[in-house]
């Protein structure tokens, strides 16, 4: 061991909304790698209202948990750290420094995802939302996001000196897309997603359309709305992990499927990206296991029908409930792929049991795994047919209803109900 650093971990309890210390995390250098250590506090374990921050990998036990995955960071904690965009902001702010997972975790703003917070001592940290942008700040934050992308591309920009002040590295879902968190007049948090220089279509309109189309297909989604600022189109997605309360924000535990499945950040661990395995875990921890399993099946089918092949495990999650249990979170980050193959499109996660084709976005493959979602083959086929009719018949209306043009529809038409979805289900002509 050459160094060791750590933080106390605090949780907002789901029943009382009280914020209490629940444990301590330490990151330790061991040989050429990093090891994370976590222990629940004895006083926390003695509470009748104590809940596990990860029911599978960090159950409520009086023991020391260790991990070398994700550079020594437990998934439940990693989920509350900044996403790729937030990390980019921190890297810019701390140029020249070598940062580890703990640095990123502690470098996030207080509007991090979920119900956890962190501090150097055992005193409950005061959550500071005073610096959260309002909806009136969208133009400034959008300008700053564009400036940061320009800096990455080597452009000079007069806004560079103000980027650290304007762009806060919050942990919002959404990967590497330019974004920030804003608060409306009622105290509700929203993720504001900005245009990116690499966009191939109007991402805000298309993602909003996909969310409303998914909702028509019976999928639970967060509220979303479009904001126009001159030539820019911004998508606002309501934060479903937090909502305003009488005296403090109501914060809910958040755990990504990546963390729930206990995955590493490696190519080999992609073999563990599986809807089937996630469904089995949901049936172990969910407050409504059969309902959540069927909901997950719907999302899997929807992703196949609209070519959302960026459906990796960080784009699925569970939320803590007031009963101290878990439910599948609303769906998020639904976007089309650029793949134009008519025959062979694959989801990011295993979605069936067809030998050698387990990720094939095809009806036969989806139905092959129906039993893993508490469905019969007939029930799965009926559900797929129903959803396919909605997607094929209604997708253009949803794009148009969010301000999309005929060109926006042409840009993503290749993604909808591709021919290979039905291969093997109808006779060849």
C-alpha positions in Angstrom: 0.0 0.0 0.0 1.4 3.4 -1.0 -1.7 5.6 -0.3 -5.2 5.5 1.1 -8.0 8.0 1.0 -11.7 7.8 1.8 -15.0 9.5 2.6 -18.0 9.0 4.8 -21.1 8.0 2.9 -24.5 9.5 3.8 -28.0 8.4 2.8 -31.4 10.1 2.7 -33.6 7.4 4.2 -36.6 6.5 2.1 -39.2 6.5 5.0 -38.2 9.5 7.2 -36.2 11.6 4.6 -33.6 12.0 7.3 -30.0 12.2 6.1 -27.8 9.9 8.2 -24.3 8.4 7.9 -24.5 4.9 6.6 -20.9 3.9 6.1 -17.4 4.6 5.0 -15.6 4.1 1.7 -11.8 3.9 1.2 -9.7 3.7 -1.9 -6.4 2.0 -1.5 -3.4 1.4 -3.8 -2.6 -2.3 -3.8 0.4 -3.3 -5.9 -0.3 -1.9 -9.4 -4.0 -1.6 -8.9 -6.7 0.0 -6.7 -8.9 -1.6 -4.2 -12.1 -0.1 -2.7 -13.3 -0.9 0.8 -16.8 -0.2 2.2 -18.3 -0.9 5.6 -21.7 0.0 6.9 -21.6 1.8 10.3 -22.7 -0.2 13.3 -25.2 2.4 14.4 -26.7 2.4 10.9 -27.0 -1.4 10.9 -28.8 -1.1 14.2 -31.5 1.1 12.7 -34.9 -0.5 12.0 -35.2 1.7 8.8 -31.8 1.0 7.4 -31.7 0.0 3.7 -28.9 -1.4 1.6 -27.4 0.9 -1.0 -27.0 -2.1 -3.3 -29.2 -5.1 -2.3 -27.1 -7.6 -4.4 -23.5 -6.5 -4.0 -23.6 -4.5 -0.8 -26.3 -6.2 1.4 -26.8 -5.0 5.0 -24.1 -6.9 6.8 -21.5 -6.2 9.4 -18.6 -6.9 7.2 -16.0 -5.2 5.1 -16.7 -5.3 1.4 -13.9 -5.0 -1.1 -13.7 -4.6 -4.9 -11.0 -4.1 -7.5 -13.6 -3.6 -10.2 -14.0 -0.1 -11.9 -10.7 0.9 -10.4 -11.8 0.1 -6.9 -15.2 1.9 -7.0 -18.3 0.1 -5.9 -21.1 0.4 -8.5 -23.6 2.0 -6.1 -21.1 4.8 -5.5 -19.9 5.0 -9.1 -23.5 5.7 -10.2 -23.5 8.9 -8.2 -20.3 10.2 -9.7 -20.3 12.4 -12.8 -21.0 10.8 -16.2 -18.6 11.2 -19.2 -19.6 14.8 -19.8 -19.2 15.7 -16.1 -15.8 14.0 -16.0 -14.7 16.1 -19.0 -15.5 19.2 -17.0 -13.6 18.0 -14.0 -10.6 17.1 -16.2 -10.6 20.6 -17.7 -10.8 22.2 -14.2 -8.0 20.0 -12.8 -5.7 20.0 -15.7 -2.3 18.3 -15.0 -3.7 16.2 -12.2 -4.0 12.4 -12.2 -7.5 11.7 -11.0 -8.9 8.5 -9.6 -12.5 7.3 -9.1 -12.7 8.9 -5.7 -11.6 12.3 -7.1 -14.4 12.2 -9.7 -16.9 11.1 -7.0 -16.1 14.0 -4.7 -15.7 16.4 -7.6 -19.4 16.2 -8.4 -21.9 18.9 -7.5 -24.6 18.3 -4.9 -27.3 17.6 -7.5 -25.7 14.2 -8.1 -28.0 11.3 -9.0 -29.6 9.3 -6.2 -29.9 9.6 -2.4 -26.2 9.4 -1.4 -23.9 12.2 -0.4 -20.3 12.3 0.9 -18.2 14.2 3.4 -14.8 14.1 5.2 -16.3 13.9 8.7 -19.3 12.3 10.4 -21.3 15.6 10.4 -24.1 15.4 7.9 -23.1 17.6 4.9 -25.3 20.5 4.0 -26.5 20.0 0.5 -26.0 23.1 -1.5 -28.4 23.7 -4.4 -27.9 27.4 -4.5 -25.6 27.2 -7.5 -28.0 25.1 -9.6 -28.9 26.9 -12.8 -32.5 28.1 -13.4 -34.3 27.8 -16.7 -33.4 31.4 -17.4 -29.7 30.3 -17.5 -30.2 27.9 -20.4 -28.7 30.2 -23.0 -25.5 30.8 -21.0 -25.0 27.1 -20.1 -25.7 26.1 -23.7 -23.1 28.7 -24.9 -20.6 27.3 -22.4 -21.3 23.7 -23.5 -20.6 24.6 -27.1 -17.5 26.4 -26.0 -16.2 23.4 -24.2 -16.8 21.2 -27.3 -14.9 23.9 -29.2 -12.0 23.8 -26.8 -11.8 20.0 -27.2 -11.6 20.5 -31.0 -8.8 23.1 -30.5 -10.8 26.2 -31.1 -10.1 29.5 -29.3 -13.2 30.9 -27.6 -13.7 33.9 -25.4 -16.0 32.0 -23.0 -13.2 29.6 -21.9 -12.4 31.6 -18.8 -15.9 31.3 -17.5 -16.5 27.6 -18.2 -15.7 26.4 -14.7 -18.2 28.8 -13.3 -21.0 28.0 -15.7 -20.7 24.3 -16.2 -21.0 22.3 -12.9 -20.0 18.6 -13.1 -23.3 17.1 -11.9 -24.0 13.4 -12.2 -26.9 13.4 -14.6 -27.8 10.4 -16.7 -26.9 10.8 -20.4 -23.3 9.8 -21.0 -21.1 12.1 -23.1 -23.8 14.4 -24.4 -23.4 18.1 -23.5 -25.8 18.8 -20.6 -26.4 20.4 -17.3 -29.0 20.3 -14.5 -31.5 23.1 -14.0 -34.2 23.9 -11.5 -37.6 25.2 -12.2 -39.6 27.7 -10.1 -41.2 24.8 -8.2 -37.8 23.4 -7.1 -38.0 20.4 -9.6 -34.7 19.4 -11.2 -34.4 18.8 -14.9 -31.6 17.5 -17.1 -31.0 19.9 -20.0 -29.5 18.2 -23.0 -27.9 20.6 -25.5 -27.1 20.1 -29.2 -23.7 18.5 -30.0 -21.4 19.3 -32.9 -21.4 15.7 -33.9 -25.2 15.3 -34.1 -26.6 13.7 -37.3 -30.2 14.8 -36.6 -32.0 17.0 -34.1 -31.3 14.9 -31.1 -33.7 16.9 -28.8 -36.7 16.4 -31.0 -35.9 12.8 -31.8 -35.3 11.8 -28.1 -38.4 13.5 -27.0 -40.4 11.7 -29.8 -38.9 8.4 -28.7 -39.9 9.0 -25.1 -43.5 9.8 -26.0 -43.7 6.9 -28.5 -42.3 4.5 -25.8 -45.0 5.8 -23.4 -47.7 5.0 -26.0 -46.3 1.5 -26.1 -46.9 1.1 -22.4 -43.5 2.0 -21.1 -42.9 4.3 -18.1 -40.9 7.4 -19.1 -40.0 10.7 -17.4 -41.7 13.9 -18.5 -39.8 15.7 -21.3 -40.2 19.0 -23.1 -38.6 20.9 -25.9 -37.1 24.4 -25.4 -36.2 26.6 -28.4 -33.4 29.1 -28.1 -32.8 30.7 -31.4 -31.5 28.0 -33.7 -30.8 25.6 -30.8 -33.3 23.0 -29.7 -32.8 21.8 -26.0 -34.4 18.8 -24.4 -35.5 19.0 -20.8 -36.0 15.6 -19.0 -37.4 15.6 -15.5 -35.2 14.1 -12.9 -37.1 11.0 -11.7 -34.7 10.3 -8.8 -35.5 13.6 -7.0 -38.5 15.8 -6.4 -39.3 18.8 -4.3 -40.3 18.3 -0.7 -41.7 20.5 2.1 -38.4 21.1 3.9 -35.8 19.3 1.6 -35.7 17.6 -1.8 -36.9 14.0 -1.8 -34.0 11.9 -3.1 -34.3 8.3 -4.1 -31.6 5.6 -4.2 -30.4 5.0 -7.8 -28.6 1.9 -9.0 -27.8 1.3 -12.6 -28.2 -2.2 -14.2 -24.4 -2.1 -14.7 -23.9 -1.9 -11.0 -26.6 -4.3 -10.1 -25.1 -6.9 -12.4 -21.7 -6.4 -10.8 -20.0 -5.5 -14.1 -16.5 -4.2 -14.8 -15.5 -1.6 -17.3 -14.0 -4.0 -19.8 -14.7 -5.5 -23.1 -14.8 -9.0 -21.5 -17.5 -7.9 -19.1 -19.7 -7.0 -22.0 -20.5 -10.7 -22.1 -22.5 -10.0 -18.9 -24.7 -7.3 -20.5 -28.0 -9.2 -20.4 -31.7 -8.3 -20.2 -32.3 -11.9 -19.1 -30.0 -11.6 -16.1 -31.3 -8.2 -15.3 -34.9 -9.6 -15.3 -33.9 -12.3 -12.8 -32.4 -9.7 -10.5 -35.5 -7.6 -10.7 -37.6 -10.6 -9.7 -35.4 -10.9 -6.6 -35.4 -7.3 -5.4 -38.4 -5.5 -7.0 -41.5 -4.5 -5.0 -43.5 -5.6 -8.1 -41.3 -8.3 -9.7 -43.6 -9.6 -12.4 -44.7 -6.1 -13.4 -41.1 -4.9 -13.7 -40.0 -8.0 -15.6 -42.8 -7.4 -18.2 -41.9 -3.7 -18.4 -38.3 -4.6 -19.1 -39.4 -6.9 -21.9 -41.4 -4.0 -23.4 -38.3 -1.8 -23.3 -36.2 -4.5 -24.9 -38.8 -4.9 -27.7 -39.1 -1.1 -28.2 -35.3 -0.8 -28.5 -35.3 -3.4 -31.2 -38.2 -1.8 -33.1 -36.6 1.7 -33.1 -32.9 0.6 -33.4 -31.9 2.0 -30.0 -28.7 -0.1 -29.9 -27.1 2.1 -27.2 -29.1 0.2 -24.6 -26.1 -0.7 -22.5 -26.5 -1.5 -18.8 -25.8 2.1 -17.6 -29.0 3.1 -19.5 -31.2 1.0 -17.3 -31.6 1.4 -13.6 -33.7 0.7 -10.4 -34.9 3.3 -7.9 -35.4 2.9 -4.2 -39.0 3.1 -3.0 -40.6 4.5 0.1 -41.1 0.9 1.3 -37.3 0.4 1.3 -37.5 -1.9 -1.7 -36.7 -1.3 -5.4 -38.6 -0.7 -8.7 -37.4 -0.4 -12.3 -36.8 3.3 -13.0 -38.5 5.1 -15.9 -36.8 4.5 -19.2 -34.2 7.1 -20.4 -31.7 7.8 -23.1 -33.8 6.4 -25.9 -32.1 7.3 -29.2 -31.9 5.7 -32.7 -28.7 4.1 -34.1 -27.0 5.1 -37.4 -27.0 1.4 -38.4 -28.7 1.0 -41.8 -28.3 -2.8 -42.2 -31.6 -4.3 -43.3 -30.8 -7.7 -42.1 -28.7 -7.7 -39.0 -29.1 -5.3 -36.1 -28.1 -6.2 -32.6 -29.0 -4.7 -29.2 -26.2 -4.0 -26.7 -27.5 -6.6 -24.3 -28.4 -10.2 -24.6 -32.2 -10.3 -25.5 -32.8 -13.9 -26.3 -31.4 -17.5 -26.4 -31.0 -18.1 -30.1 -27.6 -19.9 -30.3 -25.0 -17.5 -31.6 -27.5 -14.7 -32.1 -28.4 -13.8 -28.5 -28.4 -10.1 -29.1 -30.2 -10.1 -32.4 -33.0 -7.5 -32.6 -35.4 -10.0 -34.2 -38.8 -11.2 -33.1 -37.9 -14.9 -33.0 -34.9 -14.1 -30.7 -36.9 -11.8 -28.5 -39.7 -14.4 -28.1 -37.1 -17.1 -27.4 -36.3 -15.6 -24.0 -39.9 -14.8 -23.0 -39.9 -17.1 -20.0 -37.1 -15.1 -18.4 -39.6 -12.2 -18.2 -42.5 -14.2 -16.8 -44.2 -14.4 -20.2 -45.3 -17.2 -22.4 -44.3 -17.3 -26.1 -47.9 -16.4 -27.1 -48.0 -13.5 -24.7 -44.7 -12.2 -25.9 -45.8 -12.4 -29.6 -49.0 -10.6 -28.9 -47.2 -7.9 -27.0 -44.6 -7.5 -29.8 -47.3 -7.3 -32.5 -49.2 -4.6 -30.5 -46.0 -2.6 -30.0 -44.9 -3.0 -33.6 -48.2 -1.6 -34.8 -47.9 1.5 -32.6 -44.3 2.1 -33.6 -44.8 1.7 -37.3 -48.0 3.6 -37.4 -47.3 6.4 -35.0 -43.6 7.3 -35.0 -43.8 10.1 -37.5 -46.7 11.7 -35.6 -44.6 11.8 -32.4 -41.6 13.4 -34.3 -44.0 16.0 -35.8 -45.7 16.6 -32.5 -42.4 17.7 -31.0 -41.6 20.1 -33.7 -39.9 17.8 -36.1 -39.8 18.4 -39.9 -40.1 16.1 -42.9 -36.3 16.1 -43.0 -36.1 15.0 -39.3 -38.4 12.1 -40.2 -36.3 11.1 -43.2 -33.1 11.2 -41.1 -34.3 8.5 -38.8 -36.7 6.5 -41.0 -34.0 3.8 -41.4 -34.2 3.1 -37.7 -37.8 2.2 -37.5 -39.0 -1.4 -37.8 -36.2 -2.6 -40.0 -36.8 -5.6 -42.3 -34.6 -8.0 -40.3 -36.9 -7.7 -37.3 -39.3 -10.3 -38.9 -36.7 -12.6 -40.6 -37.6 -16.1 -40.0 -41.2 -15.3 -39.0 -42.8 -15.1 -42.5 -42.1 -17.2 -45.6 -39.6 -15.9 -48.1 -41.3 -14.4 -51.2 
